[in-house]
Amino acid sequence: MKKRVLVASNRGPVSYEFGADGTLTGRRGGGGLVAGVAEGLAAMTPEAEVSWICAALSDADRAAAHTRAPEEPGAVPVRMLDIPPEIFDRAYNNVANCVLWFVQHLLFDTPNQPRFGREFHRDWAAYRVYNEAFADAMADEAVGTSAGVRVLIQDYHLSLAPRLLRDRLGGQAAEVGIAHFSHTPWAPPDYYRMLPAEVGEAVLDGMLGADHVGFHARRWAAAFLDCCEVILGARVNRSGGDPGPVGRVVHRGKVTEVAVHPLGVDAPALRARARAGDVRAHVTALRRAAGDRKLIVRVDRTELSKNVVRGLTAYRELLATRPEWHGRVVHLAFAYPSREAVPEYRAYTEQVRQIAAEITAEFRTPLWNPLILEVKDDYPRSLAACAVADVLLVNPIRDGMNLVAQEGPVLSERGCALVLSREAGAAATLDGDALLVNPYDVSETAVALHRGLAMPDAERRRRTEALAATAAASPPALWLGAQLASLDP
């Protein structure tokens, strides 16, 4: 009998749009989380009966939630939840993205934010309702099934869902394995306790409703264990596995295993996609635009934690302090807008545009444009940029993992030096062959960019091959399979 696997996440593997005649058409959902989980599920579908529960994110999605929307042959069945728009907005934007994300990435401007007043507590109530909707749907899918069900709950949007699901299952809970995976970093207790006490405790207690809690890097798992011990007073037993179990938490009479599962890339599939005509056309265009110049590439969302502004400032310092690179290098800064409903993100995107314009005005000559900034989502162009990069800049303030740091070396066609923030989860596995930098140190980053540009070709190729091998060693199927295996009796 096949295993029954339920996946729950805010964003699903498909999104819908209305055609000119009002019919619904689906396309692949975006985001690294969806890509990683979807690729992992594709590898295990022959051995498992899989369903995916997600939120409806648009009017077309909401229409699909109430009809039998078209699915591609062989696609994972998707159940979309039509959560009232006001509840969704408060839960997703005001709590998940403006509070929990900011806490885990240490992003708050603490002299001014956060301010937890009556409005926030109304938002928090909506976040609970949002999680309850998922718990109800998961319980509905799980109750009464003859085979053991394995539930994979994804990320900080659904931190309350494991406990809520366990409560709804009642006596059947012992037959259902529940895992929660955090794709973000985790804050240390001194920062985490910035949350109102009942909120911080509820998030931890909610996640500890799972049998297994996973993180991309050991430091995030260790911080979670510390918070459970300090904030909840739970009993914590630490161990040395990495990857694998790093500890257990005993709370409310239940044991939850905490583990590290680094996520890499499906290298063969990624390279096959990069051979497609749309990507090759972008490769040709980018090489023509660069000529014989070196290329520094970044591919990111205009997300506060991605540190795009300091990256551009470091490039500016490189040009100011190393005039030998004038006319010999081009920075391809490919970004796409992120969380445009949040004022801080809209302002940050404009800041990115402003500093890019200043760099161009300061250094451009009639024969040389030092910077090409494009703020739009173009996946084929992003793959092409990784393929042609001489230096790949990935400098987040904090990042749960960062797949671009792994995709770049896998896609590189002539070797690229990876300038990588030590605060990215990927640094735990790529540190030996990347050029690690303090993401706040603009001068250090500028020096690393110079070092990457000046690196001998043989060394660049050697480092790239090693980075690519590391990235390919933890493909999504292995990553997801390890979490499922942890739920087996």
C-alpha positions in Angstrom: 0.0 0.0 0.0 1.3 3.5 -0.9 2.2 5.9 1.8 -0.2 8.9 2.2 1.7 12.2 2.2 0.1 15.6 2.9 2.1 18.8 2.2 0.8 22.1 3.6 2.3 25.5 2.7 1.0 29.0 2.1 2.0 29.0 -1.6 1.2 26.0 -3.6 2.6 24.3 -6.7 0.1 25.9 -9.0 -1.4 29.3 -9.4 -4.4 30.2 -11.6 -5.3 33.1 -13.9 -8.4 33.9 -15.9 -8.3 33.7 -19.7 -10.0 36.2 -21.9 -13.1 34.0 -22.0 -13.1 33.6 -18.2 -11.7 30.1 -18.1 -9.1 29.1 -15.6 -5.6 28.2 -16.6 -2.9 27.0 -14.2 0.8 27.6 -14.2 3.6 26.5 -11.9 3.7 28.3 -8.6 6.8 30.4 -7.8 9.3 30.5 -5.0 12.2 28.4 -3.7 10.1 26.6 -1.2 7.6 25.4 -3.8 10.4 24.4 -6.2 12.3 22.4 -3.6 9.2 20.6 -2.2 7.7 19.9 -5.7 11.0 18.5 -7.0 11.3 16.3 -3.9 7.7 15.0 -4.3 8.1 14.3 -8.0 10.8 11.8 -7.2 8.7 9.9 -4.6 5.2 10.1 -6.3 5.4 6.5 -7.6 5.8 5.2 -4.0 3.4 7.7 -2.3 -0.1 9.1 -2.7 0.5 12.8 -2.3 -1.8 15.8 -1.8 -0.9 19.4 -1.3 -2.9 22.0 0.7 -2.2 25.7 0.1 -3.9 29.0 0.3 -5.7 30.7 -2.6 -3.7 33.8 -3.3 -5.7 35.5 -6.0 -9.3 35.8 -7.3 -8.5 33.1 -9.9 -7.2 30.8 -7.2 -10.3 31.4 -5.1 -12.5 30.5 -8.1 -10.3 27.4 -8.6 -10.9 26.5 -4.9 -14.6 26.2 -5.6 -14.4 24.4 -8.9 -12.7 21.4 -10.4 -9.8 23.4 -11.8 -7.7 21.8 -14.6 -4.5 20.0 -13.5 -1.6 18.9 -15.6 -1.4 15.1 -16.1 0.6 13.5 -13.3 0.4 16.7 -11.2 0.1 16.5 -7.4 -3.6 17.0 -6.4 -3.9 20.5 -4.8 -6.5 21.6 -2.3 -6.7 25.4 -2.2 -8.2 27.1 0.9 -10.4 30.1 0.3 -9.4 32.0 3.4 -11.3 35.4 3.7 -9.1 38.1 2.2 -9.0 40.2 5.3 -7.9 37.3 7.5 -5.3 36.3 4.9 -3.9 39.8 4.7 -3.6 40.2 8.4 -2.1 36.7 8.9 0.3 36.7 5.9 1.3 40.4 5.6 0.9 41.8 9.1 2.1 38.8 11.1 4.1 36.3 9.0 5.9 38.8 6.8 6.1 41.9 9.0 6.7 40.2 12.4 7.8 36.6 12.3 10.0 37.1 9.2 11.5 40.2 10.7 12.3 38.5 14.0 13.9 35.4 12.4 16.1 37.6 10.2 16.9 40.2 12.9 15.6 42.9 10.7 13.7 45.2 13.1 14.8 48.9 13.4 14.5 48.5 17.2 14.4 52.2 18.2 11.1 52.4 16.2 9.8 48.9 15.5 8.1 46.7 16.5 5.1 48.1 18.4 2.7 45.5 19.7 -0.6 47.2 20.4 -4.2 46.4 19.9 -3.9 46.3 16.1 -1.2 43.7 16.3 -3.3 41.5 18.6 -6.1 41.6 16.1 -3.7 40.5 13.4 -2.4 37.7 15.7 -6.0 36.5 16.1 -6.3 36.3 12.3 -3.0 34.4 12.1 -4.5 31.8 14.4 -7.6 31.6 12.3 -5.4 31.1 9.2 -3.5 28.3 10.9 -6.8 26.7 12.1 -8.1 26.6 8.5 -5.0 24.6 7.5 -5.3 22.3 10.5 -9.0 21.7 9.7 -8.1 20.8 6.1 -5.2 18.5 7.1 -7.4 16.8 9.7 -10.1 16.3 7.1 -7.6 14.6 4.7 -6.0 12.5 7.4 -9.0 11.3 9.5 -10.3 7.8 8.6 -7.5 6.8 6.3 -6.4 3.2 6.6 -2.7 3.8 6.0 -0.4 5.9 8.2 -0.4 9.5 7.0 2.7 11.6 6.9 2.2 15.4 7.1 4.9 17.9 6.0 4.1 21.4 7.2 6.2 24.1 5.6 7.6 27.3 7.1 6.8 30.2 9.5 3.3 30.9 8.0 2.1 27.7 9.6 4.0 27.6 12.9 0.8 27.0 14.9 -0.5 24.3 12.6 1.3 21.2 14.0 -0.2 21.6 17.5 -3.6 22.5 16.1 -3.6 19.5 13.9 -2.5 17.2 16.7 -5.4 18.5 18.9 -7.9 17.8 16.1 -6.7 14.3 15.5 -7.2 13.3 19.1 -6.8 9.6 19.5 -5.7 9.1 15.9 -2.6 11.4 16.4 -0.4 8.5 17.2 -1.1 7.1 13.7 -0.1 10.3 11.9 3.4 11.5 11.6 3.8 15.3 11.6 6.9 17.2 10.5 7.4 21.0 10.4 10.3 22.5 8.4 11.5 26.1 8.7 13.1 27.6 5.6 14.1 30.7 7.5 16.9 31.2 10.1 15.9 31.1 13.8 16.6 34.0 16.2 18.5 33.6 19.4 16.5 33.9 22.6 17.5 37.4 23.4 16.1 38.6 20.1 13.2 36.2 19.9 11.8 37.3 23.2 11.1 40.7 21.6 7.8 39.0 20.7 4.9 39.3 23.2 5.3 36.5 25.6 2.1 34.7 24.6 3.0 35.0 20.9 6.6 33.7 21.3 5.4 30.8 23.4 2.5 29.9 21.0 4.9 29.7 18.0 7.3 27.4 19.9 4.5 25.3 21.3 2.8 25.1 17.9 5.9 23.7 16.2 6.5 21.3 19.1 3.2 19.7 18.2 5.2 18.1 15.4 7.1 14.8 15.8 10.0 16.2 13.8 11.2 19.8 13.3 13.7 20.6 10.6 16.1 23.4 9.7 18.5 24.0 6.8 21.6 24.7 9.1 22.8 23.6 12.5 23.0 27.2 13.9 19.2 27.7 13.2 18.3 24.4 14.9 20.6 25.2 17.8 18.9 28.6 18.3 15.5 26.9 18.2 16.6 24.5 20.9 17.8 27.5 23.0 14.5 29.3 22.6 12.6 26.1 23.7 14.7 25.9 26.8 14.8 29.6 27.7 11.3 30.7 26.6 9.2 27.6 27.3 11.3 26.0 30.1 11.2 22.8 28.1 13.7 20.0 28.6 16.3 19.9 25.8 18.7 17.2 25.0 21.4 18.1 22.5 23.3 15.8 20.2 26.0 16.1 17.5 24.3 15.1 14.3 24.8 17.4 11.2 23.0 16.7 9.0 20.5 14.7 10.9 19.2 15.0 14.5 20.7 17.7 16.7 18.5 17.4 19.7 15.2 16.5 21.3 12.7 18.7 23.1 10.4 17.3 25.8 7.4 19.6 26.2 3.9 18.9 27.5 4.8 15.2 27.8 5.7 14.9 24.2 9.1 14.4 22.5 10.0 16.3 19.4 13.1 15.6 17.4 15.0 18.6 16.0 17.2 18.0 12.9 19.2 19.6 10.2 18.3 18.9 6.5 20.4 21.0 4.1 18.6 21.6 0.8 20.7 21.5 -2.4 19.6 21.4 -6.1 18.6 18.8 -8.6 21.7 19.4 -10.8 20.7 17.2 -13.8 17.2 18.9 -14.0 18.6 22.4 -13.5 21.3 21.9 -16.3 18.7 20.4 -18.6 16.4 23.5 -18.1 19.4 25.7 -18.8 19.9 24.1 -22.2 16.4 25.2 -23.3 16.1 27.8 -26.1 14.8 30.6 -24.0 17.8 30.4 -21.6 20.3 30.1 -24.5 18.9 33.2 -26.1 19.5 35.1 -22.9 23.0 33.7 -22.6 23.8 35.0 -26.1 22.3 38.4 -25.3 24.2 38.8 -22.0 27.5 37.8 -23.6 26.9 40.2 -26.4 26.1 43.0 -23.9 29.2 42.3 -21.8 31.6 41.8 -24.7 35.0 40.7 -23.4 34.4 42.2 -19.9 34.1 40.2 -16.6 30.7 39.7 -15.2 29.6 40.1 -11.6 26.1 38.7 -11.2 23.5 38.7 -8.5 20.0 37.2 -8.7 17.7 38.1 -5.9 14.4 39.4 -4.7 14.4 43.0 -3.6 13.9 41.6 -0.1 15.3 43.4 3.0 17.3 40.4 4.2 19.0 39.9 0.7 21.1 43.0 1.3 21.0 44.3 -2.3 21.8 47.9 -1.3 25.1 47.0 0.5 26.0 44.7 -2.4 25.6 47.6 -4.8 27.6 49.8 -2.4 30.4 47.3 -2.4 30.5 47.3 -6.2 30.6 51.1 -6.1 33.6 50.9 -3.7 35.3 48.3 -6.0 35.1 50.8 -8.8 36.2 53.7 -6.7 39.3 51.9 -5.2 40.3 49.7 -8.1 40.3 51.9 -11.2 42.0 49.0 -13.1 38.5 47.5 -13.5 37.0 50.5 -15.2 35.8 49.4 -18.6 36.6 45.8 -17.8 33.7 44.6 -15.6 29.9 44.8 -15.7 27.6 44.1 -12.8 24.4 42.3 -13.8 22.0 43.0 -10.9 18.9 41.0 -11.6 16.2 41.4 -8.9 12.5 41.1 -8.8 10.0 42.9 -6.5 9.1 41.2 -3.3 6.2 41.7 -0.9 5.0 44.9 -2.5 2.1 45.1 -0.1 4.6 45.9 2.7 5.7 49.6 2.7 9.2 48.8 3.9 9.7 46.6 0.8 8.4 49.1 -1.7 10.8 51.7 -0.2 13.7 49.3 -0.3 13.1 48.6 -4.0 13.2 52.3 -4.7 16.5 52.5 -2.7 17.9 49.8 -4.9 16.9 51.7 -8.0 18.4 55.0 -6.6 21.9 53.6 -5.8 22.0 51.8 -9.1 21.3 55.1 -10.9 24.0 56.9 -8.9 26.6 54.2 -9.8 25.8 54.5 -13.4 25.9 58.3 -13.3 29.3 58.3 -11.5 31.2 55.8 -13.6 29.5 55.3 -17.0 31.4 56.3 -20.1 30.4 56.5 -23.8 31.9 53.0 -24.3 31.1 51.3 -20.9 28.0 50.8 -18.9 29.2 49.4 -15.5 25.8 48.3 -14.2 22.7 46.6 -15.6 19.9 46.6 -13.1 16.6 44.9 -13.9 13.8 44.7 -11.3 11.5 42.1 -12.7 11.0 38.3 -12.5 12.5 36.5 -15.4 13.5 32.9 -14.5 15.2 32.0 -17.9 17.2 35.2 -17.8 18.3 34.4 -14.2 19.5 31.0 -15.2 21.4 32.5 -18.1 23.0 35.1 -15.8 24.3 32.3 -13.5 25.7 30.5 -16.5 27.8 33.4 -17.6 28.9 34.8 -14.3 32.6 35.2 -13.5 31.7 36.3 -9.9 28.4 35.5 -8.2 27.5 37.8 -5.3 25.2 36.4 -2.6 25.4 38.6 0.5 22.3 38.3 2.6 22.1 39.7 6.1 20.6 36.3 7.1 19.2 33.5 5.0 17.8 30.1 5.9 19.7 28.5 3.1 19.9 30.3 -0.3 19.5 28.2 -3.4 21.1 30.8 -5.8 24.4 30.2 -4.1 24.1 26.6 -5.1 22.5 27.0 -8.5 25.2 29.4 -9.7 28.1 27.0 -9.5 25.9 24.1 -10.9 25.0 26.3 -14.0 28.4 27.9 -14.5 29.8 27.4 -17.9 33.3 28.7 -17.4 33.7 28.8 -13.6 32.5 31.5 -11.2 33.9 32.7 -7.9 31.2 32.7 -5.2 31.2 35.7 -2.8 29.0 34.5 -0.1 27.7 35.9 3.2 28.7 34.0 6.3 25.2 34.6 7.5 23.6 32.4 4.8 22.7 28.9 5.8 24.5 27.7 2.6 27.8 28.9 4.2 27.7 25.9 6.5 28.3 23.6 3.5 30.0 25.9 0.9 32.5 27.7 3.2 35.5 25.8 2.0 35.3 27.0 -1.6 33.4 30.2 -1.4 34.8 33.6 -0.5 33.0 34.3 2.8 32.2 37.9 3.8 30.6 39.8 6.7 27.4 41.1 5.0 27.6 44.4 6.9 31.2 45.0 5.8 31.0 46.8 2.5 34.8 47.2 2.2 35.4 43.5 2.8 32.8 42.6 0.2 34.5 45.0 -2.3 37.9 43.2 -1.6 36.2 39.8 -2.2 34.7 41.0 -5.5 38.2 42.1 -6.6 39.7 38.8 -5.5 37.0 36.9 -7.4 37.6 38.9 -10.6 41.4 38.5 -10.3 41.2 34.8 -9.5 43.2 32.6 -11.9 40.9 30.6 -14.2 42.2 27.2 -13.0 41.4 28.1 -9.3 38.0 29.4 -10.3 37.1 26.3 -12.1 38.4 24.1 -9.3 36.3 26.0 -6.7 33.2 25.9 -8.9 33.4 22.2 -9.4 33.7 21.6 -5.7 30.8 24.0 -5.0 28.6 22.3 -7.6 29.4 18.8 -6.2 28.4 20.0 -2.7 25.1 21.6 -4.0 24.2 18.4 -6.0 24.8 16.1 -2.9 21.6 17.1 -1.2 18.9 17.2 -4.0 15.3 17.9 -3.1 14.3 14.2 -3.2 17.0 13.4 -0.6 16.1 16.4 1.5 12.4 15.5 1.6 13.0 11.8 1.8 15.0 12.3 5.0 12.2 14.2 6.6 9.7 11.5 5.7 12.0 8.7 7.0 12.2 10.5 10.3 8.4 9.9 10.7 8.6 6.2 10.1 8.1 4.0 13.2 
